[in-house]
Amino acid sequence: MHSQDPLSSYFIHSMQSRKLQEHGWKPRWFQKEGENGSFRYGGGYWEAREQGNWDGCPNIFGEFNEDLVESPEGP
């Protein structure tokens, strides 16, 4: 089994996350602020973590899956 170095893995996950965002995916617990692209925590993560409730949370750091993004025509 081939092991990827952490830096390469980070860049792959970052590219996958950007690709998802380009196709309409939005972070669950963060909202984008302004034109500079920064994000602000909007709440809910710690509650979900405490309850172990990850329903509806796609594995954005796993293998890229086109099914995770909605097509522009809708689901």
C-alpha atoms as an extended CHARMM CRD file, in Angstrom:
* protein
*
        75  EXT
         1         1  MET       CA              0.0000000000        0.0000000000        0.0000000000  PROA      1               0.0000000000
         2         2  HSD       CA              1.3670000000        3.4020000000       -1.0160000000  PROA      2               0.0000000000
         3         3  SER       CA              1.4480000000        6.0960000000        1.6420000000  PROA      3               0.0000000000
         4         4  GLN       CA              1.1270000000        9.7190000000        0.5690000000  PROA      4               0.0000000000
         5         5  ASP       CA              3.1380000000       12.4030000000        2.3170000000  PROA      5               0.0000000000
         6         6  PRO       CA              1.0310000000       14.7810000000        4.4470000000  PROA      6               0.0000000000
         7         7  LEU       CA              1.7370000000       17.8570000000        2.3010000000  PROA      7               0.0000000000
         8         8  SER       CA              0.6050000000       16.1490000000       -0.9130000000  PROA      8               0.0000000000
         9         9  SER       CA             -2.4730000000       14.8470000000        0.8730000000  PROA      9               0.0000000000
        10        10  TYR       CA             -3.2750000000       18.3810000000        2.1060000000  PROA      10              0.0000000000
        11        11  PHE       CA             -3.0850000000       19.8270000000       -1.4130000000  PROA      11              0.0000000000
        12        12  ILE       CA             -5.2400000000       17.0510000000       -2.8800000000  PROA      12              0.0000000000
        13        13  HSD       CA             -7.8960000000       17.5810000000       -0.2020000000  PROA      13              0.0000000000
        14        14  SER       CA             -7.7220000000       21.3430000000       -0.6950000000  PROA      14              0.0000000000
        15        15  MET       CA             -8.2480000000       20.9500000000       -4.4490000000  PROA      15              0.0000000000
        16        16  GLN       CA            -11.1630000000       18.5760000000       -3.8620000000  PROA      16              0.0000000000
        17        17  SER       CA            -12.7610000000       21.0190000000       -1.4330000000  PROA      17              0.0000000000
        18        18  ARG       CA            -12.4210000000       23.8750000000       -3.9390000000  PROA      18              0.0000000000
        19        19  LYS       CA            -13.9260000000       21.7140000000       -6.6830000000  PROA      19              0.0000000000
        20        20  LEU       CA            -16.9210000000       20.9260000000       -4.4660000000  PROA      20              0.0000000000
        21        21  GLN       CA            -17.3720000000       24.6280000000       -3.6620000000  PROA      21              0.0000000000
        22        22  GLU       CA            -17.2150000000       25.5310000000       -7.3660000000  PROA      22              0.0000000000
        23        23  HSD       CA            -20.1360000000       23.1500000000       -7.9120000000  PROA      23              0.0000000000
        24        24  GLY       CA            -22.3060000000       24.7190000000       -5.2080000000  PROA      24              0.0000000000
        25        25  TRP       CA            -21.3000000000       22.8070000000       -2.0590000000  PROA      25              0.0000000000
        26        26  LYS       CA            -21.2630000000       25.0290000000        1.0160000000  PROA      26              0.0000000000
        27        27  PRO       CA            -19.5800000000       24.3710000000        4.3560000000  PROA      27              0.0000000000
        28        28  ARG       CA            -22.1120000000       23.3090000000        6.9830000000  PROA      28              0.0000000000
        29        29  TRP       CA            -20.7740000000       25.2590000000        9.9560000000  PROA      29              0.0000000000
        30        30  PHE       CA            -19.1280000000       28.2470000000        8.2580000000  PROA      30              0.0000000000
        31        31  GLN       CA            -20.4140000000       31.1720000000        6.2300000000  PROA      31              0.0000000000
        32        32  LYS       CA            -18.3480000000       33.1160000000        3.7210000000  PROA      32              0.0000000000
        33        33  GLU       CA            -17.8530000000       36.7670000000        4.5560000000  PROA      33              0.0000000000
        34        34  GLY       CA            -17.2200000000       39.4840000000        2.0230000000  PROA      34              0.0000000000
        35        35  GLU       CA            -15.1980000000       39.3850000000       -1.1450000000  PROA      35              0.0000000000
        36        36  ASN       CA            -11.9170000000       38.2960000000        0.4550000000  PROA      36              0.0000000000
        37        37  GLY       CA            -13.1220000000       34.7280000000        0.8690000000  PROA      37              0.0000000000
        38        38  SER       CA            -12.7230000000       34.4400000000        4.6330000000  PROA      38              0.0000000000
        39        39  PHE       CA            -15.1570000000       32.2640000000        6.5620000000  PROA      39              0.0000000000
        40        40  ARG       CA            -16.8510000000       32.7500000000        9.9310000000  PROA      40              0.0000000000
        41        41  TYR       CA            -17.9600000000       29.9370000000       12.2150000000  PROA      41              0.0000000000
        42        42  GLY       CA            -21.7590000000       29.9100000000       12.3960000000  PROA      42              0.0000000000
        43        43  GLY       CA            -22.3010000000       27.3050000000       15.1070000000  PROA      43              0.0000000000
        44        44  GLY       CA            -23.5030000000       23.7320000000       15.2880000000  PROA      44              0.0000000000
        45        45  TYR       CA            -20.2840000000       21.7360000000       15.0150000000  PROA      45              0.0000000000
        46        46  TRP       CA            -19.6930000000       21.2080000000       18.7320000000  PROA      46              0.0000000000
        47        47  GLU       CA            -23.2970000000       20.1660000000       19.2380000000  PROA      47              0.0000000000
        48        48  ALA       CA            -23.0980000000       17.6430000000       16.3770000000  PROA      48              0.0000000000
        49        49  ARG       CA            -19.7960000000       16.3430000000       17.7120000000  PROA      49              0.0000000000
        50        50  GLU       CA            -21.1720000000       15.9330000000       21.2300000000  PROA      50              0.0000000000
        51        51  GLN       CA            -24.1410000000       13.9780000000       19.8670000000  PROA      51              0.0000000000
        52        52  GLY       CA            -22.0320000000       12.0620000000       17.3430000000  PROA      52              0.0000000000
        53        53  ASN       CA            -24.5270000000       13.1940000000       14.7080000000  PROA      53              0.0000000000
        54        54  TRP       CA            -22.7350000000       13.3610000000       11.3500000000  PROA      54              0.0000000000
        55        55  ASP       CA            -25.8390000000       12.6210000000        9.2630000000  PROA      55              0.0000000000
        56        56  GLY       CA            -25.7260000000       14.5020000000        6.0020000000  PROA      56              0.0000000000
        57        57  CYS       CA            -22.0170000000       15.2940000000        6.2900000000  PROA      57              0.0000000000
        58        58  PRO       CA            -20.1640000000       14.1700000000        3.1700000000  PROA      58              0.0000000000
        59        59  ASN       CA            -16.6030000000       12.9270000000        3.5670000000  PROA      59              0.0000000000
        60        60  ILE       CA            -14.9650000000       15.8350000000        1.7450000000  PROA      60              0.0000000000
        61        61  PHE       CA            -11.5190000000       14.5360000000        2.6510000000  PROA      61              0.0000000000
        62        62  GLY       CA            -12.0910000000       11.0810000000        1.2410000000  PROA      62              0.0000000000
        63        63  GLU       CA            -11.9420000000       10.0270000000       -2.3660000000  PROA      63              0.0000000000
        64        64  PHE       CA            -13.5640000000       12.6380000000       -4.6270000000  PROA      64              0.0000000000
        65        65  ASN       CA            -17.0730000000       11.6460000000       -5.5880000000  PROA      65              0.0000000000
        66        66  GLU       CA            -19.0330000000       13.5660000000       -8.2300000000  PROA      66              0.0000000000
        67        67  ASP       CA            -22.2540000000       12.4960000000       -6.4550000000  PROA      67              0.0000000000
        68        68  LEU       CA            -21.4160000000       14.8690000000       -3.5890000000  PROA      68              0.0000000000
        69        69  VAL       CA            -22.0150000000       17.9000000000       -5.7700000000  PROA      69              0.0000000000
        70        70  GLU       CA            -25.3310000000       18.9050000000       -7.2360000000  PROA      70              0.0000000000
        71        71  SER       CA            -25.5140000000       19.5290000000      -10.9500000000  PROA      71              0.0000000000
        72        72  PRO       CA            -26.4510000000       23.0580000000      -12.0280000000  PROA      72              0.0000000000
        73        73  GLU       CA            -29.8020000000       21.6460000000      -13.1820000000  PROA      73              0.0000000000
        74        74  GLY       CA            -30.5850000000       20.4640000000       -9.6360000000  PROA      74              0.0000000000
        75        75  PRO       CA            -30.4700000000       17.1070000000       -7.8150000000  PROA      75              0.0000000000
